[in-house]
Amino acid sequence: MSDVINKTFDNKDEWLDTVLLGLIALFVPTFLGKFINLIFQENSVITNNSQLIIGSIVNMVLIISALKIKGWKKIIGIVTMPSISTILSGYVFKSSSIYMAYMIPAIWVGNFAIIYTFKLLYLDRKYNYFLSGIIGIIIKVLIIFGAFNILKVCGVFPSKVAFALKSAMGITQLTTASIGMVLVYLTILLKYNFKK
């Protein structure tokens, strides 16, 4: 699989890829929620689960960044943009968005952890793609969900907000990161087979 990834993600236009991935990381959380709301109306199943769609795309961007982008300075922008734009847009977490500001450092560290894990385990140590991904996802979720629980115990979140954010910071993070990992894998296989 690593040969397939190397052939799929060559680094000829890394600066362009960095800009594109950064823009996707910034604009998907900001505008996709609005777009979904506009098309499917406010109380549809798709609109109510927009975090799954947005989070899966963001996690795809994070994993592609791990596989394609060299240099941590470039990756820092990609790591930080999704959480900031999600909070500013207010569509994913709605009235709880203001409280999400407390979670930003943990989300940044969690996003960085999944990228670092892919780089370390998959690219450097040549572990299996899915094993590397599962370890990265677990670390990311432990960081984000752990920080959420610490802030909850400290009384940062009102009980209604804590209840609403509990699954968003736990099972939804696990789900979207897993979907993102699978989608990147499928994208790699499709792109590689198309190039043959």
Secondary structure as UniProt FT lines:
FT   HELIX           2..8
FT   TURN            12..13
FT   HELIX           14..27
FT   HELIX           28..32
FT   HELIX           33..40
FT   TURN            42..43
FT   HELIX           45..48
FT   HELIX           50..68
FT   HELIX           72..89
FT   TURN            91..93
FT   HELIX           94..96
FT   HELIX           97..100
FT   HELIX           101..103
FT   HELIX           104..117
FT   HELIX           118..124
FT   HELIX           129..153
FT   TURN            154..155
FT   HELIX           159..169
FT   HELIX           171..195
//
